[in-house]
Amino acid sequence: MDRDNLTPLYTPRKRLVAMEVYQQLPQTNCKLCGHPTCFAFASRITVGEADVEACTPLFDEAQYEEKRQALLDMLAEAA
């Protein structure tokens, strides 16, 4: 690793919390994402083992538009 060419990142990143991610999901436990529950899916998102776009109700149903945007904002802050 070439440490001399690395630029440090001084801005803190927000850490994802499974419960906060879960609160923005539809909470239907539909299993369309491939996980047994929405909370299990949220837990996988927080550790980078699942893609939020696997939650099809969140992206396909207009009633979840606010939750979808809040979750996408949350994920952007943690990136």
Biopython code that builds the backbone (N, CA, C, O; Angstrom):
import numpy as np
from Bio.PDB.StructureBuilder import StructureBuilder

atoms = [
    (1, "MET", "N", (0.842, -1.180, 0.000)),
    (1, "MET", "CA", (0.000, 0.000, 0.000)),
    (1, "MET", "C", (0.889, 1.246, 0.000)),
    (1, "MET", "O", (1.878, 1.301, 0.731)),
    (2, "ASP", "N", (0.551, 2.215, -0.792)),
    (2, "ASP", "CA", (1.327, 3.431, -0.936)),
    (2, "ASP", "C", (0.750, 4.533, -0.047)),
    (2, "ASP", "O", (-0.053, 5.348, -0.502)),
    (3, "ARG", "N", (1.153, 4.554, 1.187)),
    (3, "ARG", "CA", (0.598, 5.493, 2.169)),
    (3, "ARG", "C", (0.871, 6.960, 1.839)),
    (3, "ARG", "O", (0.103, 7.838, 2.233)),
    (4, "ASP", "N", (1.941, 7.222, 1.132)),
    (4, "ASP", "CA", (2.282, 8.609, 0.800)),
    (4, "ASP", "C", (1.280, 9.239, -0.160)),
    (4, "ASP", "O", (1.155, 10.463, -0.208)),
    (5, "ASN", "N", (0.578, 8.428, -0.911)),
    (5, "ASN", "CA", (-0.374, 8.953, -1.889)),
    (5, "ASN", "C", (-1.810, 8.900, -1.415)),
    (5, "ASN", "O", (-2.716, 9.215, -2.187)),
    (6, "LEU", "N", (-2.050, 8.517, -0.186)),
    (6, "LEU", "CA", (-3.405, 8.470, 0.360)),
    (6, "LEU", "C", (-3.802, 9.836, 0.904)),
    (6, "LEU", "O", (-2.984, 10.552, 1.483)),
    (7, "THR", "N", (-5.053, 10.179, 0.711)),
    (7, "THR", "CA", (-5.582, 11.420, 1.260)),
    (7, "THR", "C", (-6.545, 11.059, 2.388)),
    (7, "THR", "O", (-7.520, 10.342, 2.160)),
    (8, "PRO", "N", (-6.285, 11.547, 3.598)),
    (8, "PRO", "CA", (-7.171, 11.202, 4.710)),
    (8, "PRO", "C", (-8.555, 11.831, 4.556)),
    (8, "PRO", "O", (-8.710, 12.917, 3.998)),
    (9, "LEU", "N", (-9.533, 11.126, 5.060)),
    (9, "LEU", "CA", (-10.908, 11.605, 5.048)),
    (9, "LEU", "C", (-11.221, 12.116, 6.454)),
    (9, "LEU", "O", (-11.247, 11.344, 7.413)),
    (10, "TYR", "N", (-11.455, 13.409, 6.566)),
    (10, "TYR", "CA", (-11.673, 14.008, 7.878)),
    (10, "TYR", "C", (-13.144, 14.175, 8.237)),
    (10, "TYR", "O", (-13.463, 14.476, 9.387)),
    (11, "THR", "N", (-14.033, 13.987, 7.290)),
    (11, "THR", "CA", (-15.448, 14.131, 7.578)),
    (11, "THR", "C", (-15.992, 12.791, 8.084)),
    (11, "THR", "O", (-15.810, 11.760, 7.436)),
    (12, "PRO", "N", (-16.644, 12.810, 9.217)),
    (12, "PRO", "CA", (-17.169, 11.546, 9.750)),
    (12, "PRO", "C", (-18.343, 11.042, 8.919)),
    (12, "PRO", "O", (-19.135, 11.824, 8.393)),
    (13, "ARG", "N", (-18.436, 9.727, 8.813)),
    (13, "ARG", "CA", (-19.561, 9.115, 8.123)),
    (13, "ARG", "C", (-20.549, 8.614, 9.160)),
    (13, "ARG", "O", (-20.170, 8.150, 10.235)),
    (14, "LYS", "N", (-21.814, 8.718, 8.815)),
    (14, "LYS", "CA", (-22.860, 8.215, 9.710)),
    (14, "LYS", "C", (-22.873, 6.696, 9.609)),
    (14, "LYS", "O", (-22.845, 6.132, 8.515)),
    (15, "ARG", "N", (-22.916, 6.055, 10.748)),
    (15, "ARG", "CA", (-22.967, 4.603, 10.770)),
    (15, "ARG", "C", (-24.420, 4.154, 10.639)),
    (15, "ARG", "O", (-25.311, 4.683, 11.304)),
    (16, "LEU", "N", (-24.639, 3.176, 9.775)),
    (16, "LEU", "CA", (-25.987, 2.652, 9.594)),
    (16, "LEU", "C", (-26.391, 1.792, 10.776)),
    (16, "LEU", "O", (-25.605, 0.977, 11.261)),
    (17, "VAL", "N", (-27.605, 1.973, 11.231)),
    (17, "VAL", "CA", (-28.165, 1.200, 12.335)),
    (17, "VAL", "C", (-29.347, 0.415, 11.775)),
    (17, "VAL", "O", (-30.228, 0.981, 11.127)),
    (18, "ALA", "N", (-29.359, -0.886, 12.027)),
    (18, "ALA", "CA", (-30.383, -1.762, 11.449)),
    (18, "ALA", "C", (-31.801, -1.289, 11.771)),
    (18, "ALA", "O", (-32.670, -1.337, 10.901)),
    (19, "MET", "N", (-32.052, -0.838, 12.993)),
    (19, "MET", "CA", (-33.393, -0.406, 13.364)),
    (19, "MET", "C", (-33.808, 0.839, 12.574)),
    (19, "MET", "O", (-34.971, 0.966, 12.193)),
    (20, "GLU", "N", (-32.876, 1.750, 12.325)),
    (20, "GLU", "CA", (-33.198, 2.951, 11.553)),
    (20, "GLU", "C", (-33.496, 2.597, 10.096)),
    (20, "GLU", "O", (-34.391, 3.182, 9.486)),
    (21, "VAL", "N", (-32.752, 1.645, 9.541)),
    (21, "VAL", "CA", (-33.014, 1.188, 8.179)),
    (21, "VAL", "C", (-34.371, 0.493, 8.143)),
    (21, "VAL", "O", (-35.176, 0.742, 7.246)),
    (22, "TYR", "N", (-34.621, -0.371, 9.110)),
    (22, "TYR", "CA", (-35.889, -1.110, 9.189)),
    (22, "TYR", "C", (-37.097, -0.165, 9.217)),
    (22, "TYR", "O", (-38.118, -0.437, 8.586)),
    (23, "GLN", "N", (-36.973, 0.929, 9.941)),
    (23, "GLN", "CA", (-38.084, 1.874, 10.063)),
    (23, "GLN", "C", (-38.456, 2.513, 8.731)),
    (23, "GLN", "O", (-39.572, 3.008, 8.571)),
    (24, "GLN", "N", (-37.537, 2.507, 7.780)),
    (24, "GLN", "CA", (-37.818, 3.084, 6.472)),
    (24, "GLN", "C", (-38.275, 2.035, 5.454)),
    (24, "GLN", "O", (-38.638, 2.386, 4.331)),
    (25, "LEU", "N", (-38.262, 0.775, 5.826)),
    (25, "LEU", "CA", (-38.740, -0.290, 4.951)),
    (25, "LEU", "C", (-40.250, -0.453, 5.106)),
    (25, "LEU", "O", (-40.816, 0.021, 6.092)),
    (26, "PRO", "N", (-40.914, -1.111, 4.159)),
    (26, "PRO", "CA", (-42.367, -1.290, 4.237)),
    (26, "PRO", "C", (-42.839, -2.095, 5.456)),
    (26, "PRO", "O", (-43.988, -1.960, 5.876)),
    (27, "GLN", "N", (-41.970, -2.922, 6.018)),
    (27, "GLN", "CA", (-42.281, -3.735, 7.198)),
    (27, "GLN", "C", (-43.427, -4.713, 6.931)),
    (27, "GLN", "O", (-44.284, -4.933, 7.787)),
    (28, "THR", "N", (-43.427, -5.290, 5.737)),
    (28, "THR", "CA", (-44.469, -6.246, 5.369)),
    (28, "THR", "C", (-44.005, -7.699, 5.501)),
    (28, "THR", "O", (-44.819, -8.622, 5.480)),
    (29, "ASN", "N", (-42.689, -7.893, 5.639)),
    (29, "ASN", "CA", (-42.111, -9.244, 5.701)),
    (29, "ASN", "C", (-42.557, -10.107, 4.521)),
    (29, "ASN", "O", (-42.876, -11.285, 4.684)),
    (30, "CYS", "N", (-42.575, -9.506, 3.334)),
    (30, "CYS", "CA", (-43.064, -10.191, 2.129)),
    (30, "CYS", "C", (-42.079, -11.215, 1.570)),
    (30, "CYS", "O", (-42.464, -12.074, 0.777)),
    (31, "LYS", "N", (-40.826, -11.132, 1.972)),
    (31, "LYS", "CA", (-39.761, -12.047, 1.546)),
    (31, "LYS", "C", (-39.347, -11.884, 0.081)),
    (31, "LYS", "O", (-38.567, -12.695, -0.418)),
    (32, "LEU", "N", (-39.840, -10.868, -0.618)),
    (32, "LEU", "CA", (-39.474, -10.660, -2.016)),
    (32, "LEU", "C", (-37.995, -10.331, -2.177)),
    (32, "LEU", "O", (-37.430, -10.537, -3.251)),
    (33, "CYS", "N", (-37.369, -9.828, -1.135)),
    (33, "CYS", "CA", (-35.948, -9.484, -1.170)),
    (33, "CYS", "C", (-35.052, -10.700, -0.977)),
    (33, "CYS", "O", (-33.840, -10.631, -1.183)),
    (34, "GLY", "N", (-35.664, -11.819, -0.578)),
    (34, "GLY", "CA", (-34.895, -13.029, -0.337)),
    (34, "GLY", "C", (-34.531, -13.247, 1.122)),
    (34, "GLY", "O", (-33.812, -14.191, 1.449)),
    (35, "HIS", "N", (-35.015, -12.390, 1.993)),
    (35, "HIS", "CA", (-34.751, -12.512, 3.433)),
    (35, "HIS", "C", (-36.064, -12.801, 4.161)),
    (35, "HIS", "O", (-37.130, -12.404, 3.692)),
    (36, "PRO", "N", (-35.995, -13.484, 5.294)),
    (36, "PRO", "CA", (-37.223, -13.902, 5.985)),
    (36, "PRO", "C", (-38.045, -12.754, 6.573)),
    (36, "PRO", "O", (-39.265, -12.866, 6.693)),
    (37, "THR", "N", (-37.390, -11.660, 6.937)),
    (37, "THR", "CA", (-38.106, -10.524, 7.519)),
    (37, "THR", "C", (-37.482, -9.221, 7.029)),
    (37, "THR", "O", (-36.355, -9.208, 6.533)),
    (38, "CYS", "N", (-38.218, -8.140, 7.171)),
    (38, "CYS", "CA", (-37.678, -6.827, 6.825)),
    (38, "CYS", "C", (-36.507, -6.460, 7.739)),
    (38, "CYS", "O", (-35.560, -5.804, 7.306)),
    (39, "PHE", "N", (-36.575, -6.881, 8.993)),
    (39, "PHE", "CA", (-35.473, -6.554, 9.902)),
    (39, "PHE", "C", (-34.209, -7.310, 9.516)),
    (39, "PHE", "O", (-33.110, -6.761, 9.593)),
    (40, "ALA", "N", (-34.354, -8.559, 9.102)),
    (40, "ALA", "CA", (-33.188, -9.324, 8.641)),
    (40, "ALA", "C", (-32.577, -8.646, 7.409)),
    (40, "ALA", "O", (-31.357, -8.548, 7.286)),
    (41, "PHE", "N", (-33.428, -8.189, 6.515)),
    (41, "PHE", "CA", (-32.976, -7.477, 5.324)),
    (41, "PHE", "C", (-32.262, -6.187, 5.720)),
    (41, "PHE", "O", (-31.200, -5.880, 5.180)),
    (42, "ALA", "N", (-32.828, -5.436, 6.651)),
    (42, "ALA", "CA", (-32.210, -4.192, 7.132)),
    (42, "ALA", "C", (-30.837, -4.469, 7.730)),
    (42, "ALA", "O", (-29.894, -3.708, 7.511)),
    (43, "SER", "N", (-30.727, -5.542, 8.473)),
    (43, "SER", "CA", (-29.443, -5.906, 9.075)),
    (43, "SER", "C", (-28.399, -6.184, 8.004)),
    (43, "SER", "O", (-27.240, -5.797, 8.146)),
    (44, "ARG", "N", (-28.806, -6.847, 6.943)),
    (44, "ARG", "CA", (-27.872, -7.155, 5.840)),
    (44, "ARG", "C", (-27.476, -5.887, 5.091)),
    (44, "ARG", "O", (-26.340, -5.773, 4.631)),
    (45, "ILE", "N", (-28.386, -4.943, 4.964)),
    (45, "ILE", "CA", (-28.061, -3.677, 4.309)),
    (45, "ILE", "C", (-26.974, -2.945, 5.087)),
    (45, "ILE", "O", (-26.042, -2.402, 4.495)),
    (46, "THR", "N", (-27.093, -2.930, 6.408)),
    (46, "THR", "CA", (-26.148, -2.169, 7.228)),
    (46, "THR", "C", (-24.724, -2.695, 7.132)),
    (46, "THR", "O", (-23.778, -1.939, 7.352)),
    (47, "VAL", "N", (-24.550, -3.957, 6.814)),
    (47, "VAL", "CA", (-23.201, -4.522, 6.690)),
    (47, "VAL", "C", (-22.788, -4.717, 5.234)),
    (47, "VAL", "O", (-21.758, -5.329, 4.954)),
    (48, "GLY", "N", (-23.591, -4.196, 4.310)),
    (48, "GLY", "CA", (-23.242, -4.247, 2.906)),
    (48, "GLY", "C", (-23.464, -5.587, 2.228)),
    (48, "GLY", "O", (-22.894, -5.848, 1.169)),
    (49, "GLU", "N", (-24.289, -6.442, 2.829)),
    (49, "GLU", "CA", (-24.539, -7.760, 2.255)),
    (49, "GLU", "C", (-25.850, -7.838, 1.484)),
    (49, "GLU", "O", (-26.218, -8.905, 0.992)),
    (50, "ALA", "N", (-26.558, -6.715, 1.374)),
    (50, "ALA", "CA", (-27.816, -6.675, 0.616)),
    (50, "ALA", "C", (-27.948, -5.302, -0.029)),
    (50, "ALA", "O", (-27.476, -4.296, 0.501)),
    (51, "ASP", "N", (-28.594, -5.288, -1.172)),
    (51, "ASP", "CA", (-28.843, -4.055, -1.902)),
    (51, "ASP", "C", (-30.276, -3.601, -1.624)),
    (51, "ASP", "O", (-31.217, -4.381, -1.762)),
    (52, "VAL", "N", (-30.433, -2.353, -1.236)),
    (52, "VAL", "CA", (-31.749, -1.826, -0.877)),
    (52, "VAL", "C", (-32.747, -1.977, -2.020)),
    (52, "VAL", "O", (-33.948, -2.093, -1.778)),
    (53, "GLU", "N", (-32.271, -1.978, -3.250)),
    (53, "GLU", "CA", (-33.173, -2.094, -4.397)),
    (53, "GLU", "C", (-33.807, -3.480, -4.518)),
    (53, "GLU", "O", (-34.690, -3.683, -5.351)),
    (54, "ALA", "N", (-33.370, -4.424, -3.706)),
    (54, "ALA", "CA", (-33.998, -5.749, -3.687)),
    (54, "ALA", "C", (-35.378, -5.695, -3.039)),
    (54, "ALA", "O", (-36.164, -6.633, -3.173)),
    (55, "CYS", "N", (-35.675, -4.609, -2.341)),
    (55, "CYS", "CA", (-36.997, -4.433, -1.732)),
    (55, "CYS", "C", (-37.923, -3.853, -2.795)),
    (55, "CYS", "O", (-38.047, -2.636, -2.926)),
    (56, "THR", "N", (-38.558, -4.720, -3.539)),
    (56, "THR", "CA", (-39.392, -4.255, -4.653)),
    (56, "THR", "C", (-40.596, -3.425, -4.218)),
    (56, "THR", "O", (-40.921, -2.460, -4.910)),
    (57, "PRO", "N", (-41.276, -3.736, -3.121)),
    (57, "PRO", "CA", (-42.391, -2.861, -2.717)),
    (57, "PRO", "C", (-41.937, -1.422, -2.459)),
    (57, "PRO", "O", (-42.651, -0.475, -2.789)),
    (58, "LEU", "N", (-40.758, -1.262, -1.874)),
    (58, "LEU", "CA", (-40.242, 0.065, -1.560)),
    (58, "LEU", "C", (-40.050, 0.893, -2.826)),
    (58, "LEU", "O", (-40.267, 2.105, -2.818)),
    (59, "PHE", "N", (-39.649, 0.246, -3.902)),
    (59, "PHE", "CA", (-39.376, 0.961, -5.145)),
    (59, "PHE", "C", (-40.541, 0.948, -6.127)),
    (59, "PHE", "O", (-40.601, 1.798, -7.016)),
    (60, "ASP", "N", (-41.459, 0.009, -5.986)),
    (60, "ASP", "CA", (-42.550, -0.107, -6.954)),
    (60, "ASP", "C", (-43.867, 0.523, -6.503)),
    (60, "ASP", "O", (-44.717, 0.843, -7.334)),
    (61, "GLU", "N", (-44.038, 0.700, -5.209)),
    (61, "GLU", "CA", (-45.320, 1.195, -4.696)),
    (61, "GLU", "C", (-45.205, 2.650, -4.247)),
    (61, "GLU", "O", (-44.341, 3.002, -3.444)),
    (62, "ALA", "N", (-46.090, 3.483, -4.779)),
    (62, "ALA", "CA", (-46.053, 4.923, -4.511)),
    (62, "ALA", "C", (-46.244, 5.258, -3.032)),
    (62, "ALA", "O", (-45.752, 6.283, -2.560)),
    (63, "GLN", "N", (-46.947, 4.407, -2.309)),
    (63, "GLN", "CA", (-47.206, 4.692, -0.893)),
    (63, "GLN", "C", (-45.922, 4.720, -0.046)),
    (63, "GLN", "O", (-45.924, 5.250, 1.064)),
    (64, "TYR", "N", (-44.837, 4.152, -0.568)),
    (64, "TYR", "CA", (-43.570, 4.112, 0.177)),
    (64, "TYR", "C", (-42.561, 5.144, -0.321)),
    (64, "TYR", "O", (-41.380, 5.066, 0.020)),
    (65, "GLU", "N", (-43.006, 6.095, -1.111)),
    (65, "GLU", "CA", (-42.092, 7.074, -1.703)),
    (65, "GLU", "C", (-41.292, 7.848, -0.653)),
    (65, "GLU", "O", (-40.084, 8.025, -0.808)),
    (66, "GLU", "N", (-41.945, 8.305, 0.402)),
    (66, "GLU", "CA", (-41.242, 9.062, 1.445)),
    (66, "GLU", "C", (-40.220, 8.184, 2.159)),
    (66, "GLU", "O", (-39.094, 8.615, 2.410)),
    (67, "LYS", "N", (-40.609, 6.959, 2.484)),
    (67, "LYS", "CA", (-39.686, 6.041, 3.154)),
    (67, "LYS", "C", (-38.494, 5.728, 2.254)),
    (67, "LYS", "O", (-37.353, 5.673, 2.713)),
    (68, "ARG", "N", (-38.773, 5.522, 0.964)),
    (68, "ARG", "CA", (-37.709, 5.210, 0.012)),
    (68, "ARG", "C", (-36.693, 6.344, -0.023)),
    (68, "ARG", "O", (-35.489, 6.105, 0.068)),
    (69, "GLN", "N", (-37.177, 7.581, -0.155)),
    (69, "GLN", "CA", (-36.266, 8.708, -0.230)),
    (69, "GLN", "C", (-35.482, 8.888, 1.059)),
    (69, "GLN", "O", (-34.289, 9.190, 1.022)),
    (70, "ALA", "N", (-36.140, 8.706, 2.203)),
    (70, "ALA", "CA", (-35.452, 8.824, 3.488)),
    (70, "ALA", "C", (-34.351, 7.770, 3.603)),
    (70, "ALA", "O", (-33.258, 8.057, 4.090)),
    (71, "LEU", "N", (-34.644, 6.556, 3.155)),
    (71, "LEU", "CA", (-33.646, 5.488, 3.222)),
    (71, "LEU", "C", (-32.495, 5.747, 2.280)),
    (71, "LEU", "O", (-31.339, 5.537, 2.648)),
    (72, "LEU", "N", (-32.784, 6.200, 1.068)),
    (72, "LEU", "CA", (-31.717, 6.512, 0.125)),
    (72, "LEU", "C", (-30.834, 7.646, 0.640)),
    (72, "LEU", "O", (-29.618, 7.613, 0.453)),
    (73, "ASP", "N", (-31.428, 8.640, 1.282)),
    (73, "ASP", "CA", (-30.659, 9.727, 1.890)),
    (73, "ASP", "C", (-29.770, 9.195, 3.006)),
    (73, "ASP", "O", (-28.609, 9.586, 3.126)),
    (74, "MET", "N", (-30.319, 8.307, 3.817)),
    (74, "MET", "CA", (-29.581, 7.704, 4.919)),
    (74, "MET", "C", (-28.367, 6.917, 4.385)),
    (74, "MET", "O", (-27.267, 7.008, 4.930)),
    (75, "LEU", "N", (-28.584, 6.165, 3.338)),
    (75, "LEU", "CA", (-27.503, 5.377, 2.753)),
    (75, "LEU", "C", (-26.438, 6.277, 2.135)),
    (75, "LEU", "O", (-25.249, 5.965, 2.204)),
    (76, "ALA", "N", (-26.851, 7.386, 1.536)),
    (76, "ALA", "CA", (-25.900, 8.318, 0.940)),
    (76, "ALA", "C", (-25.019, 8.954, 2.014)),
    (76, "ALA", "O", (-23.824, 9.161, 1.799)),
    (77, "GLU", "N", (-25.609, 9.262, 3.169)),
    (77, "GLU", "CA", (-24.836, 9.860, 4.266)),
    (77, "GLU", "C", (-23.800, 8.882, 4.822)),
    (77, "GLU", "O", (-22.760, 9.294, 5.336)),
    (78, "ALA", "N", (-24.087, 7.609, 4.718)),
    (78, "ALA", "CA", (-23.186, 6.591, 5.270)),
    (78, "ALA", "C", (-22.119, 6.164, 4.273)),
    (78, "ALA", "O", (-21.181, 5.453, 4.634)),
    (79, "ALA", "N", (-22.251, 6.587, 3.037)),
    (79, "ALA", "CA", (-21.284, 6.168, 2.006)),
    (79, "ALA", "C", (-19.971, 6.870, 2.135)),
    (79, "ALA", "O", (-19.060, 6.626, 1.345)),
]
sb = StructureBuilder()
sb.init_structure("model")
sb.init_model(0)
sb.init_chain("A")
sb.init_seg("    ")
for serial, (resi, resn, name, xyz) in enumerate(atoms, 1):
    if name == "N":
        sb.init_residue(resn, " ", resi, " ")
    sb.init_atom(name, np.array(xyz, "f"), 0.0, 1.0, " ", f" {name:<3s}", serial, name[0])
structure = sb.get_structure()
